[in-house]
Amino acid sequence: MTNSIRIPERKEITHNHTWDLASLFKDKATFEQELASTKEAISHFTHYQENIKPVKSNHTKDMDILLSALDDYYSLSRQIDKLIKYAYLSYSCDGTSTIAQEFMGHATYLKGEASSKTAFFSQEMSEIAIDVLHTCCKDQRFADYHVYLKEIIRSRPHILSLEGEQILAQQQAYDNSFNDTFDALLDIDIHFGDIETPEGKVALTQASLGVLLEHPKRDVRQKAYESFFSTIDTYRHTLAKLYSSHVLKDKAEKDIRHYDSTLGRTLFSYNIDVQFYTQLLDVVSSALPSLHRWYATLADVSKLNDFSVYDTRAPFFFAPESYSLSYESAVEVLVAALVPLGQEYCTIARKALLDNRWVDRYENKGKQSGAFSMPMYGEKQFIMLNYRDDSFDHLFTLAHELGHSMHSYFSAQNNPYPTFQYTIFEAEVASTVNEMLLYDYLLTHPEALSLSDAETKKLDVYLQWQHIQDFCGTFFRQIMFSEFEYQSHKAAQEAIPLTVDFFCSLSQDLQKKYYGDRVALPDCSRILGLRIPHFYRSFYVYQYATGIASAIDISTRILEARSSSSLPQDKDNSLPHDVSLRDSYLGYLKNGGKNYPLDSLKKTGVDFTDYKTIHNALAFFDKKVSQFTASLL
């Protein structure tokens, strides 16, 4: 929260500390050449509109037409994906660049044009005779497209006429307008003022709120929370109208495509039943006493008689003050923590992070805040960081984003482009497995950070506390939000008016349910449900919870196998007892999008059919709370 650190210009960043965008396009001219070529390919692709319709038999000529169309469709998709991602990566690392802004403009137009002009393809594929599609699914010439073809057969009842698909494609190009309006309102139009801190004034924004809620001074946390939510509350009618319009838009689209519910429509693509989601909410609801016990522990530690929601993230325990880890040292610590995943994983990871320029490491002017991993079909992946040597959290951010990129790398190396992309449901598993292994490594190998004995003890308490807090944020909080979404969409389906009072009452009731009796809720907290940007990507957030539950299951079994084995390590620093678990996990990473997510996760031993994985995660949390509470005595 200090202004003393100068942020460098992009051109001042050491070349090897930036990601290798030239591996995608050498320069602007190369990008523009590919852009022009892709636009021609889009126009050329429309000739299949007349060629696919006549395909009604298994004759060789008809099958050749289908194969050619599929080849061109996915070749075009890959070209478009590369252009759009290059534009986004260029803009995210320097939004002040007029060239990057130009790239983004081209990418936005290209996405809309491609969606509109290729909309006919899925519709016409769905009209091909079922016996022809089944024949294709058995033909090895179509092997790369078997997953797509089977999905076309399954989705057939929900695909519209050509005219209907084209209309929806044009409309869906503007689907982000709800989210864009939300962002413009909260990030640009609404001014939250400044918060006085011991370090000086801090502008209160969506981004700074999280940092301020973790400030050690209670008056700072309270002022930040109440100022932020009270300000938003004055716009509650606008936000309620915005979110209700989004929900009703989803309802209209599910009606148009003949789904039973908006939730059912979202889960259909994963081949997951609606009952999976509702039962997940029920299972977690039954375990809330453990969460309430944690908040009671925090309230006791705080010694506050009026422990409030803005105190739940307070830093009652701190990382060692002397902590400082260069990016290069952080990589070495992380790779050591990932040894249970084997030599292949660790060798690729180390080279990617240090030598092969997967990572844009440091902050510069115009660079997007935060961190992300961009999946790319090819050997090179792209990770954006704003790494700081003095931030303990950034070590875990590195672990998290590497997990995503290694998943994408293994998938790209073992799958054709049509089955390269795994689902969002699976995406958070690999990233969180890395975090779990890092937590365990630091708890069992604190010497890796070269701390004093006193600071090592401090690290142990801090890691336990942070581990539990991360679970609360990634699991319980996301399930609370999932319940808010479910009740909102359910109300719309039942023709219950989505008023501002409906949303505020629902939000307040859910917070009381999840926080329990020991956490006070200011009146302005009622607006929480209307300030979550993820809600504009319907039924997304529950996947954070299933992701961490899966990761806990996988990492716990891998670590238990290693600790229970007295056998010597083999040549790649793994234990024979845990090789099968490791290999099944790596097999999952290499599986890509060949299977539906629940089937894919079963390869690792994670099985959601009886919710055992969820129950195990909840038991894991309860055990961690008990251990931490006992350590304070």
MOKA-V568607 format. One record per residue. N is the residue number from 1. PSI is psi as a letter, one per 30 degrees, with the letter a starting at -180 (999 if undefined). NEAR is the number of other ideal C-beta (glycine too) atoms within 12 Angstrom. D_FIRST is the distance of its C-alpha to the first C-alpha in whole Angstrom. Layout:
[[N & PSI & NEAR & D_FIRST] [N & PSI & NEAR & D_FIRST]]
This chain:
[[1 & g & 24 & 0] [2 & l & 12 & 4] [3 & g & 11 & 7] [4 & f & 8 & 9] [5 & k & 13 & 10] [6 & k & 11 & 13] [7 & k & 19 & 14] [8 & l & 20 & 17] [9 & l & 17 & 20] [10 & e & 28 & 22] [11 & f & 15 & 25] [12 & f & 17 & 23] [13 & k & 26 & 22] [14 & k & 15 & 25] [15 & e & 15 & 28] [16 & f & 19 & 28] [17 & g & 27 & 25] [18 & l & 32 & 25] [19 & l & 39 & 27] [20 & i & 28 & 31] [21 & f & 37 & 32] [22 & f & 18 & 35] [23 & f & 22 & 36] [24 & e & 33 & 37] [25 & k & 28 & 37] [26 & e & 15 & 38] [27 & a & 16 & 37] [28 & e & 22 & 37] [29 & e & 12 & 41] [30 & e & 20 & 41] [31 & e & 33 & 39] [32 & e & 22 & 41] [33 & e & 17 & 44] [34 & e & 31 & 43] [35 & e & 31 & 42] [36 & e & 18 & 46] [37 & e & 22 & 47] [38 & e & 35 & 46] [39 & e & 24 & 46] [40 & e & 17 & 50] [41 & e & 30 & 50] [42 & e & 33 & 49] [43 & e & 19 & 52] [44 & e & 22 & 54] [45 & f & 34 & 53] [46 & f & 28 & 54] [47 & f & 20 & 58] [48 & f & 32 & 57] [49 & e & 24 & 58] [50 & f & 15 & 61] [51 & f & 24 & 62] [52 & e & 35 & 60] [53 & e & 23 & 62] [54 & f & 19 & 65] [55 & j & 31 & 64] [56 & g & 20 & 66] [57 & l & 16 & 68] [58 & g & 24 & 67] [59 & k & 15 & 69] [60 & e & 14 & 68] [61 & e & 15 & 67] [62 & e & 25 & 65] [63 & e & 26 & 63] [64 & e & 19 & 63] [65 & e & 29 & 61] [66 & e & 40 & 59] [67 & e & 29 & 58] [68 & e & 24 & 57] [69 & e & 37 & 55] [70 & e & 38 & 53] [71 & e & 25 & 53] [72 & e & 26 & 52] [73 & e & 37 & 49] [74 & f & 30 & 47] [75 & e & 25 & 47] [76 & e & 34 & 46] [77 & e & 33 & 43] [78 & e & 29 & 42] [79 & e & 33 & 42] [80 & e & 35 & 40] [81 & e & 31 & 38] [82 & e & 34 & 37] [83 & e & 38 & 37] [84 & e & 34 & 34] [85 & e & 36 & 32] [86 & e & 41 & 32] [87 & e & 37 & 31] [88 & e & 30 & 28] [89 & e & 41 & 27] [90 & e & 41 & 28] [91 & e & 31 & 26] [92 & f & 36 & 23] [93 & f & 41 & 22] [94 & i & 31 & 22] [95 & f & 23 & 23] [96 & f & 20 & 23] [97 & k & 25 & 26] [98 & f & 15 & 29] [99 & e & 25 & 31] [100 & e & 28 & 29] [101 & e & 20 & 29] [102 & e & 19 & 33] [103 & e & 36 & 33] [104 & e & 27 & 31] [105 & e & 19 & 34] [106 & e & 31 & 37] [107 & e & 30 & 35] [108 & e & 23 & 35] [109 & e & 23 & 39] [110 & e & 37 & 40] [111 & e & 30 & 39] [112 & e & 25 & 41] [113 & e & 29 & 44] [114 & e & 33 & 44] [115 & e & 30 & 44] [116 & e & 27 & 46] [117 & f & 31 & 49] [118 & g & 37 & 49] [119 & f & 33 & 49] [120 & f & 32 & 52] [121 & e & 38 & 52] [122 & e & 34 & 51] [123 & e & 30 & 53] [124 & e & 31 & 56] [125 & e & 37 & 56] [126 & f & 31 & 56] [127 & f & 26 & 59] [128 & k & 35 & 61] [129 & k & 23 & 63] [130 & e & 20 & 62] [131 & e & 16 & 65] [132 & e & 30 & 63] [133 & e & 33 & 60] [134 & e & 18 & 61] [135 & e & 26 & 63] [136 & e & 35 & 60] [137 & f & 27 & 58] [138 & f & 17 & 61] [139 & k & 22 & 61] [140 & f & 12 & 59] [141 & f & 20 & 59] [142 & g & 31 & 57] [143 & e & 20 & 55] [144 & f & 28 & 51] [145 & g & 32 & 52] [146 & e & 27 & 53] [147 & e & 35 & 50] [148 & e & 34 & 50] [149 & e & 35 & 53] [150 & e & 25 & 53] [151 & e & 28 & 50] [152 & e & 33 & 52] [153 & e & 26 & 55] [154 & e & 21 & 53] [155 & f & 25 & 51] [156 & e & 22 & 54] [157 & f & 15 & 55] [158 & g & 27 & 51] [159 & k & 27 & 52] [160 & a & 27 & 53] [161 & l & 18 & 56] [162 & e & 26 & 55] [163 & e & 13 & 54] [164 & e & 22 & 52] [165 & e & 31 & 50] [166 & e & 25 & 49] [167 & e & 19 & 48] [168 & e & 27 & 46] [169 & e & 27 & 45] [170 & e & 19 & 44] [171 & e & 22 & 42] [172 & f & 22 & 40] [173 & f & 22 & 39] [174 & g & 19 & 37] [175 & f & 24 & 36] [176 & f & 21 & 32] [177 & e & 18 & 33] [178 & e & 27 & 32] [179 & e & 26 & 28] [180 & e & 19 & 28] [181 & e & 25 & 29] [182 & e & 33 & 26] [183 & e & 22 & 23] [184 & e & 18 & 24] [185 & e & 28 & 24] [186 & f & 32 & 21] [187 & f & 22 & 19] [188 & e & 14 & 21] [189 & e & 16 & 23] [190 & k & 27 & 21] [191 & k & 18 & 19] [192 & f & 32 & 17] [193 & a & 19 & 15] [194 & l & 20 & 12] [195 & k & 32 & 11] [196 & k & 21 & 11] [197 & l & 25 & 9] [198 & f & 14 & 9] [199 & f & 17 & 6] [200 & a & 14 & 8] [201 & k & 18 & 8] [202 & k & 29 & 7] [203 & k & 24 & 10] [204 & j & 35 & 11] [205 & l & 26 & 13] [206 & e & 29 & 15] [207 & e & 21 & 12] [208 & f & 26 & 9] [209 & e & 32 & 12] [210 & e & 21 & 12] [211 & e & 27 & 9] [212 & e & 38 & 9] [213 & f & 35 & 13] [214 & g & 30 & 12] [215 & k & 30 & 10] [216 & f & 22 & 13] [217 & k & 23 & 13] [218 & e & 27 & 16] [219 & f & 20 & 16] [220 & e & 33 & 12] [221 & e & 35 & 14] [222 & e & 29 & 17] [223 & e & 29 & 16] [224 & e & 39 & 14] [225 & e & 40 & 17] [226 & e & 31 & 19] [227 & e & 33 & 18] [228 & e & 39 & 18] [229 & e & 40 & 21] [230 & e & 24 & 23] [231 & e & 29 & 22] [232 & e & 37 & 23] [233 & f & 32 & 26] [234 & f & 20 & 27] [235 & g & 27 & 28] [236 & e & 33 & 30] [237 & e & 19 & 33] [238 & e & 24 & 32] [239 & e & 38 & 30] [240 & e & 32 & 33] [241 & e & 23 & 35] [242 & e & 32 & 33] [243 & e & 44 & 33] [244 & e & 31 & 36] [245 & e & 23 & 37] [246 & e & 37 & 36] [247 & e & 39 & 38] [248 & e & 26 & 41] [249 & e & 29 & 41] [250 & e & 36 & 40] [251 & e & 31 & 43] [252 & e & 19 & 45] [253 & e & 27 & 45] [254 & e & 28 & 46] [255 & e & 20 & 49] [256 & e & 22 & 50] [257 & g & 31 & 49] [258 & h & 18 & 51] [259 & l & 25 & 49] [260 & f & 21 & 49] [261 & l & 32 & 46] [262 & e & 33 & 42] [263 & e & 37 & 41] [264 & e & 32 & 44] [265 & e & 29 & 44] [266 & e & 34 & 40] [267 & f & 34 & 42] [268 & e & 27 & 45] [269 & f & 23 & 43] [270 & f & 35 & 43] [271 & h & 23 & 46] [272 & k & 32 & 44] [273 & k & 20 & 46] [274 & e & 27 & 45] [275 & f & 18 & 46] [276 & e & 33 & 43] [277 & e & 39 & 40] [278 & e & 27 & 42] [279 & e & 22 & 43] [280 & e & 37 & 39] [281 & e & 36 & 38] [282 & e & 19 & 41] [283 & e & 30 & 40] [284 & e & 37 & 37] [285 & e & 25 & 38] [286 & f & 18 & 40] [287 & g & 32 & 38] [288 & f & 30 & 35] [289 & e & 21 & 36] [290 & e & 32 & 34] [291 & e & 37 & 31] [292 & e & 26 & 32] [293 & e & 26 & 32] [294 & e & 39 & 29] [295 & e & 37 & 27] [296 & e & 22 & 30] [297 & e & 34 & 29] [298 & e & 35 & 25] [299 & e & 27 & 26] [300 & e & 20 & 28] [301 & e & 25 & 26] [302 & f & 27 & 23] [303 & g & 13 & 26] [304 & k & 22 & 26] [305 & f & 11 & 29] [306 & h & 17 & 27] [307 & k & 29 & 25] [308 & l & 31 & 24] [309 & f & 35 & 22] [310 & f & 37 & 19] [311 & f & 37 & 19] [312 & f & 39 & 21] [313 & g & 33 & 17] [314 & k & 33 & 16] [315 & i & 28 & 16] [316 & f & 29 & 19] [317 & k & 30 & 19] [318 & l & 20 & 17] [319 & l & 30 & 17] [320 & k & 27 & 18] [321 & f & 15 & 16] [322 & g & 19 & 18] [323 & k & 32 & 18] [324 & k & 21 & 18] [325 & j & 30 & 20] [326 & l & 23 & 21] [327 & e & 31 & 21] [328 & e & 21 & 25] [329 & e & 23 & 25] [330 & e & 38 & 23] [331 & e & 33 & 26] [332 & e & 25 & 29] [333 & e & 33 & 27] [334 & e & 42 & 27] [335 & e & 35 & 31] [336 & e & 28 & 32] [337 & f & 37 & 31] [338 & g & 42 & 33] [339 & e & 35 & 36] [340 & f & 42 & 38] [341 & f & 46 & 38] [342 & l & 36 & 40] [343 & e & 22 & 40] [344 & e & 28 & 41] [345 & e & 38 & 37] [346 & e & 30 & 35] [347 & e & 21 & 37] [348 & e & 32 & 36] [349 & e & 41 & 33] [350 & e & 27 & 32] [351 & e & 23 & 34] [352 & e & 35 & 32] [353 & f & 39 & 28] [354 & e & 26 & 29] [355 & e & 17 & 32] [356 & g & 24 & 33] [357 & h & 26 & 30] [358 & f & 42 & 29] [359 & k & 43 & 25] [360 & j & 38 & 23] [361 & e & 36 & 21] [362 & l & 31 & 18] [363 & k & 31 & 15] [364 & l & 30 & 17] [365 & k & 20 & 17] [366 & f & 23 & 18] [367 & k & 34 & 18] [368 & k & 25 & 18] [369 & l & 23 & 15] [370 & a & 22 & 16] [371 & l & 35 & 19] [372 & l & 30 & 23] [373 & k & 37 & 26] [374 & j & 36 & 29] [375 & k & 40 & 32] [376 & k & 34 & 35] [377 & j & 33 & 39] [378 & a & 26 & 39] [379 & e & 22 & 38] [380 & k & 31 & 35] [381 & l & 42 & 32] [382 & k & 40 & 28] [383 & k & 44 & 25] [384 & k & 36 & 22] [385 & l & 42 & 19] [386 & i & 34 & 15] [387 & k & 36 & 16] [388 & k & 24 & 14] [389 & e & 22 & 16] [390 & g & 20 & 13] [391 & j & 24 & 13] [392 & e & 35 & 16] [393 & e & 31 & 16] [394 & f & 33 & 16] [395 & e & 42 & 20] [396 & e & 37 & 21] [397 & e & 34 & 20] [398 & e & 47 & 22] [399 & e & 45 & 25] [400 & e & 40 & 24] [401 & e & 43 & 25] [402 & e & 46 & 27] [403 & e & 46 & 29] [404 & e & 40 & 29] [405 & e & 42 & 30] [406 & e & 44 & 33] [407 & e & 47 & 35] [408 & e & 41 & 35] [409 & e & 40 & 36] [410 & e & 33 & 39] [411 & e & 38 & 40] [412 & e & 30 & 40] [413 & f & 24 & 42] [414 & g & 23 & 45] [415 & k & 27 & 45] [416 & l & 27 & 47] [417 & e & 31 & 44] [418 & f & 29 & 45] [419 & g & 30 & 44] [420 & e & 32 & 41] [421 & j & 30 & 39] [422 & l & 37 & 38] [423 & l & 35 & 37] [424 & e & 29 & 34] [425 & e & 36 & 35] [426 & f & 43 & 35] [427 & e & 38 & 32] [428 & f & 38 & 30] [429 & e & 44 & 32] [430 & e & 46 & 32] [431 & e & 40 & 28] [432 & f & 41 & 28] [433 & e & 48 & 31] [434 & e & 42 & 29] [435 & e & 40 & 26] [436 & e & 45 & 29] [437 & e & 43 & 31] [438 & e & 44 & 27] [439 & e & 41 & 27] [440 & e & 31 & 30] [441 & e & 32 & 30] [442 & e & 36 & 27] [443 & e & 29 & 29] [444 & f & 22 & 32] [445 & h & 22 & 31] [446 & f & 27 & 28] [447 & f & 17 & 30] [448 & f & 26 & 28] [449 & g & 32 & 25] [450 & h & 20 & 27] [451 & l & 26 & 25] [452 & l & 16 & 27] [453 & e & 13 & 29] [454 & e & 14 & 27] [455 & f & 23 & 24] [456 & e & 25 & 26] [457 & e & 18 & 27] [458 & e & 24 & 23] [459 & e & 34 & 23] [460 & e & 28 & 26] [461 & e & 28 & 25] [462 & e & 32 & 21] [463 & e & 40 & 23] [464 & e & 32 & 26] [465 & e & 34 & 23] [466 & e & 33 & 21] [467 & e & 36 & 24] [468 & e & 38 & 26] [469 & e & 35 & 22] [470 & e & 32 & 22] [471 & e & 41 & 26] [472 & e & 35 & 25] [473 & e & 27 & 23] [474 & f & 36 & 25] [475 & d & 45 & 29] [476 & e & 44 & 29] [477 & e & 32 & 26] [478 & e & 34 & 28] [479 & e & 41 & 31] [480 & e & 37 & 31] [481 & e & 39 & 29] [482 & e & 39 & 33] [483 & e & 35 & 35] [484 & e & 40 & 33] [485 & e & 40 & 34] [486 & e & 37 & 38] [487 & e & 30 & 38] [488 & e & 40 & 37] [489 & e & 39 & 39] [490 & e & 29 & 42] [491 & e & 26 & 42] [492 & e & 32 & 43] [493 & f & 26 & 46] [494 & g & 14 & 47] [495 & g & 10 & 47] [496 & k & 21 & 45] [497 & k & 17 & 43] [498 & i & 34 & 39] [499 & l & 20 & 38] [500 & e & 26 & 35] [501 & e & 19 & 37] [502 & e & 28 & 37] [503 & e & 39 & 34] [504 & e & 33 & 32] [505 & e & 26 & 35] [506 & e & 34 & 35] [507 & e & 41 & 31] [508 & e & 29 & 31] [509 & e & 22 & 34] [510 & e & 34 & 33] [511 & e & 34 & 29] [512 & e & 24 & 32] [513 & e & 27 & 34] [514 & e & 39 & 31] [515 & f & 33 & 29] [516 & a & 26 & 32] [517 & f & 18 & 33] [518 & f & 27 & 30] [519 & j & 31 & 27] [520 & k & 25 & 27] [521 & j & 33 & 27] [522 & l & 26 & 26] [523 & e & 20 & 28] [524 & f & 29 & 26] [525 & f & 32 & 25] [526 & f & 31 & 28] [527 & f & 37 & 27] [528 & e & 38 & 25] [529 & f & 40 & 28] [530 & g & 44 & 27] [531 & g & 39 & 24] [532 & j & 32 & 24] [533 & f & 27 & 25] [534 & f & 26 & 27] [535 & f & 35 & 29] [536 & g & 31 & 30] [537 & i & 22 & 31] [538 & k & 38 & 34] [539 & h & 43 & 34] [540 & e & 30 & 32] [541 & f & 37 & 29] [542 & f & 45 & 32] [543 & f & 41 & 32] [544 & e & 34 & 29] [545 & e & 42 & 31] [546 & e & 45 & 34] [547 & e & 43 & 32] [548 & e & 46 & 31] [549 & e & 45 & 34] [550 & e & 44 & 36] [551 & e & 46 & 33] [552 & e & 41 & 34] [553 & e & 38 & 37] [554 & e & 45 & 38] [555 & e & 44 & 35] [556 & e & 35 & 37] [557 & e & 30 & 40] [558 & e & 39 & 40] [559 & e & 34 & 38] [560 & e & 21 & 41] [561 & e & 27 & 44] [562 & e & 31 & 42] [563 & f & 17 & 42] [564 & f & 15 & 46] [565 & k & 21 & 47] [566 & g & 11 & 49] [567 & l & 15 & 50] [568 & l & 11 & 49] [569 & k & 19 & 46] [570 & a & 18 & 48] [571 & f & 12 & 47] [572 & g & 21 & 44] [573 & g & 24 & 42] [574 & l & 31 & 43] [575 & k & 27 & 45] [576 & e & 21 & 49] [577 & f & 23 & 48] [578 & g & 33 & 45] [579 & e & 28 & 46] [580 & e & 21 & 47] [581 & e & 34 & 44] [582 & e & 38 & 42] [583 & e & 25 & 44] [584 & e & 26 & 44] [585 & e & 44 & 41] [586 & e & 37 & 41] [587 & e & 27 & 44] [588 & e & 37 & 41] [589 & e & 42 & 39] [590 & f & 31 & 42] [591 & f & 34 & 43] [592 & b & 34 & 41] [593 & g & 36 & 42] [594 & f & 30 & 46] [595 & l & 28 & 46] [596 & l & 29 & 44] [597 & e & 35 & 41] [598 & e & 27 & 43] [599 & e & 24 & 46] [600 & e & 37 & 44] [601 & f & 40 & 42] [602 & f & 24 & 45] [603 & f & 29 & 45] [604 & f & 37 & 43] [605 & f & 27 & 44] [606 & k & 39 & 42] [607 & j & 22 & 44] [608 & f & 38 & 43] [609 & e & 17 & 47] [610 & g & 13 & 47] [611 & g & 30 & 43] [612 & e & 19 & 43] [613 & e & 36 & 40] [614 & e & 38 & 38] [615 & e & 24 & 40] [616 & e & 30 & 39] [617 & e & 39 & 35] [618 & e & 33 & 36] [619 & e & 23 & 38] [620 & e & 32 & 35] [621 & e & 35 & 32] [622 & e & 24 & 35] [623 & e & 23 & 35] [624 & e & 35 & 32] [625 & e & 33 & 31] [626 & e & 20 & 34] [627 & e & 23 & 33] [628 & e & 31 & 30] [629 & e & 23 & 32] [630 & e & 12 & 34] [631 & f & 21 & 32] [632 & f & 17 & 31] [633 & 999 & 10 & 34]]
